[in-house]
């Protein structure tokens, strides 16, 4: 399993980063270890786009390759919906 990450600062990630995550998540050529790394990062990025990407990835055939994906999605939602998360306030 990929090493656990601390909560990531959304300011450190650009639109291009999210696009790269999306390309890799939906590519049949991405290694499982890289899928896990991306999912772990997205789970610790308290933004709507990160949560949306995890949700879309869950619907793919490759989602089962990340055994702990459901936990990552739950953790990501927890961090995103946390009262301390100013980004969630801006998104809604």
C-alpha positions in Angstrom: 0.0 0.0 0.0 1.1 3.5 -0.7 2.5 5.5 2.2 -0.1 7.6 4.0 0.0 11.4 3.2 -0.8 14.4 5.3 -3.5 16.8 4.2 -2.3 18.5 1.0 -2.5 22.3 0.5 -4.8 22.9 -2.5 -2.7 26.0 -3.4 0.2 23.6 -4.3 -1.8 22.0 -7.1 -2.7 23.6 -10.4 -5.4 22.8 -13.0 -2.6 21.0 -15.0 -1.9 18.8 -12.0 -5.5 17.7 -11.8 -5.5 17.1 -15.6 -2.4 14.9 -15.3 -4.1 13.0 -12.5 -7.1 12.4 -14.6 -5.1 11.3 -17.7 -3.2 8.8 -15.6 -6.2 7.5 -13.7 -8.0 6.7 -16.9 -5.1 5.4 -18.8 -4.8 1.6 -19.3 -1.0 2.0 -19.1 -0.7 3.5 -15.6 1.0 1.2 -13.1 -1.0 0.2 -10.1 1.5 1.8 -7.8 1.0 5.1 -9.6 -2.8 4.7 -9.4 -2.4 4.2 -5.7 -0.2 7.3 -5.3 -2.7 9.5 -7.2 -5.6 8.2 -5.2 -3.8 8.8 -1.9 -2.9 12.3 -3.0 -6.5 13.0 -4.1 -7.9 11.6 -0.9 -5.8 14.2 1.0 -6.6 17.1 -1.2 -9.7 18.8 0.3 -11.2 20.1 -3.0 -14.3 19.3 -5.0 -12.3 18.4 -8.1 -10.2 15.8 -6.2 -13.4 14.2 -4.8 -15.0 14.2 -8.2 -11.9 12.5 -9.8 -12.0 9.8 -7.1 -15.7 9.3 -7.7 -15.3 9.0 -11.5 -12.3 6.6 -11.0 -14.4 4.4 -8.7 -16.8 3.7 -11.7 -14.0 2.3 -13.9 -12.8 -1.3 -14.2 -9.4 -0.4 -12.8 -10.8 0.9 -9.6 -10.6 -2.6 -8.1 -6.9 -2.5 -8.5 -6.7 0.1 -5.7 -8.0 -2.2 -2.9 -8.5 0.7 -0.4 -10.2 3.1 -2.8 -13.5 3.2 -0.8 -11.6 4.2 2.3 -9.7 6.9 0.4 -13.0 8.3 -0.9 -14.5 8.4 2.6 -11.4 10.0 4.0 -11.3 12.5 1.2 -15.0 13.5 1.8 -14.3 13.8 5.5 -11.5 16.2 4.9 -13.4 18.1 2.2 -16.5 18.6 4.3 -14.6 19.4 7.5 -15.8 22.7 9.1 -12.2 23.9 9.0 -11.9 23.5 5.2 -12.3 27.0 3.7 -12.1 25.6 0.2 -15.4 23.7 0.7 -17.0 27.0 1.8 -15.9 28.7 -1.4 -17.0 25.8 -3.6 -20.6 26.0 -2.3 
